[in-house]
Amino acid sequence: MFDIYSVVTCGVLFSLISLIIMRYYATSLGLVDIPCTRKKHVGDVPLVGGMSVYISICISVSLSLDNTQELNLFLIASSLMVFIGVLDDKYDLTVRSRLIGQFLISAILIFGVGKYIVSFGDILSIGNIELGYLGIPITFLAVIAAINAFNMVDGIDGLLASCAIVAFLGLAYFFYHNSDYSNFLVCITIICSLIPFLLANFAIFPFHGRKTFMGDAGSMLIGLAVVWFLVLGTQPSNSEKAAFSPVIALYIISLPLMDMIAVIFRRIKAGKSPTQPGRDHAHHLLMEYGLSPKKTLCTMILLYLFMVSAGLTLENVLSESQLLITFLLLFFVYVVSMNLIGKKVK
């Protein structure tokens, strides 16, 4: 059995210590976010939250879990992801550079671990849809999409970290009930490592005064971790069954995924590049509609909790095809609602 108390303590403590240290050196390292027309915060803000979360995860997981090739490759991939994110935070890398880096990191996990999406499950009620080697490029697309979905949702204080906590709570639930305690512990470690950052992000005790941002290093790390554990959870391993059906992955990653797809189509429709930064995400639209940042955060997280809870609740009630239809209906409602809000704020 595992010692959950040690995992929680290590996750919180190492994140807190590394955050205090990294904040001190942020300016000298050039890792600060400067206000501009698109960024409305006050003053230069340290961009070291993601690095502190990463350090905490590495130390806590190494102390808590057995040393396996799968875990080592995840930590190596995470290290490279954070490195690219730090370079992006400091030098503002091109979209092409980021995508190349994300592709190479995906390859480390896919070919190093030998794990990728081999089945979509019975989402069409015609039997399991087996992908074979076609699953490799699909997994590449899924990993890169998830990394950028979480990167794009990082727009207001607390949103990215709160979304990550919701996603990993859902993952932890399924891993625990499938007796996969190793992956369960990693998810709990990540959640605990995010708690001190949330305090720093809101500039509350013990981080009074100066905020801290996650940075691209943190958002891309979270996206990578979420999608990788979705792959591990939805795909069978040797003789062991999957922790949950592939369609449930849509519910666990629902809010970042829905926001990214809606924004991409919205920009294409407006004749803009999908990769062009803008204030057209759901949280931007809600604030322009009149909600305060805190009310916007609460609205987004309640929506995300609803989606993940729906997946948890309905998994044993509906078939996989019915779960897919339900998700698509909820997605449609989301898109229509955001479009209506967008029209009213113009």
Secondary structure by P-SEA (a helix, b strand, c coil): cccaaaaaaaaaaaaaaaaaaaaaacccccbbbbbccccccccbbbccaaaaaaaaaaaaaaacccccaaaaaaaaaaaaaaaaaaaaaaccccaaaaaaaaaaaaaaaacccccccccccccccccccccccaaaaaaaaaaaaaaaaaaaaccccaaaaaaaaaaaaaaaaaaaaacaaaaaaaaaaaaaaaaaaaaaaacccccccbbbbbcaaaaaaaaaaaaaaaaaaaccccccccccccccccccccaaaaaaaaaaaaaaaacccccccccccaaaaaaaacccaaaaaaaaaaaaaaaaaaaaaacccccaaaaaaaaaaaaaaaaaaaaaaaaaac
